[in-house]
Amino acid sequence: MKADELDAPKDALIRFFKAFADIAIISALKNQPMTGYGIKKHFMNRIGDIASPSTIYTHLVLLERKRLIECIKNKRGRLYALTATGRKIADNMPNIVEEINRSLNKILEI
């Protein structure tokens, strides 16, 4: 087996995370506000070290611009929390995940 074949699942997971980082971050913030580092640690505990800080912070800025999250500055730094609109998306996550699965099955012809 070639070395690049050994990393194929990890590479796929990295690509998948980058594609759905916004949804993953909204889901991560559903139960409590977190710092950027806390979000990184959350994903590290769940899926390993595949979520780069640049990917996380890029998506935090984009989500804030879309008003899906808000930044609360405190002693520890920046804390990110869902807005009311972000909360509606988080509450609808099971339907979003189902639609993603349907779309992937169509794309991959599974």
N, C-alpha and C positions, 0 to 999 in steps of 0.2 A: 504494500500500500504506500502511495506517495505521501510526502509530508503535507502537501496542500489539501489532500483528501481528508486528513485527520482534523483539519481546522474548518472543514465545510459546515458542520452544524453551528459552530461558534460564529462563523462569518454570516450565516443565515440569520442567527439571532441578533447580531449587531445590525444587519440591514433592516430586519423587522422592527427593532427598537427605534431606529432612526426614522423609519416611515411612520410609526405610530407613537412617537414620543409625546406629542401633545395629549393624546388620549390617555396614555400611561400616566402622565403627570397629573392630569385631572383626577384620575382614579386614585392615585397615591394621596392626593390632598383631600379626598372625600371625608376621612375620619378626623383629620386634624391639620392645622396649618404647620408648615415645615420650612426650614431654611433650605437653600440650595444644596448645602452639604447634607442635610437630613434626607433630602430627596435622593441624592446620589447613594447614600448609605442604605436607604430603603430598597433601591433596585439592586445594590450589591448583595444584600441579604437574600433577595428573591431569585435573582438570575445570574449572579456573579458580576465580575468587573467588566461589563460591556458598555455601560452608560457613561460616556465621557462627560467631564464637566462642561466642555464647550457645547455639546449637544443639549445638555440639560439647561444651561443658561440661555442659549439661543431660543429654546422653546419657551422658557419662562418669560422672556421679553415679548415674544410673539403672543403668548396667551394674555399677557398684561395689556398689550395694545388692543387685543380683541375684547378686552374687559371680561375675560373669563376667570381671571385671577386678579388679586390685588396684592400689592407689596405693603407690608406693615413694618416700619422701621422700629426696632427696639434696641436694648442694650447689647444683645447678642448679634445684631446685624439685621439682615432683611428676612422677614418671615413672610411666606407666601400662603395665601388663603383663597378659597373659591369665592367668587361673587355669587349673587343669586342666579345669574345665567349659567355660570360654571357649575353650580350645584344642580341645576336642572339637567345638565348634560351628564354629570356624575350619577344622578339618580336613574338616568336612562341607559346606563352603561350595559346592562344585559342585552338590550335591543341593539345597541351599537355593535357589540361583540358578535352577536348573531348575524348581523348584516355583513360584517367583515368576513366572517366564516363563509357565508353564502357567496360573496364576491370572490374570495380566494378559490373556492371550489370551482366556480365558473372559469376563472382565469387559468387555473391549473388543470382543468378538465377532470376533476376527481369525481 
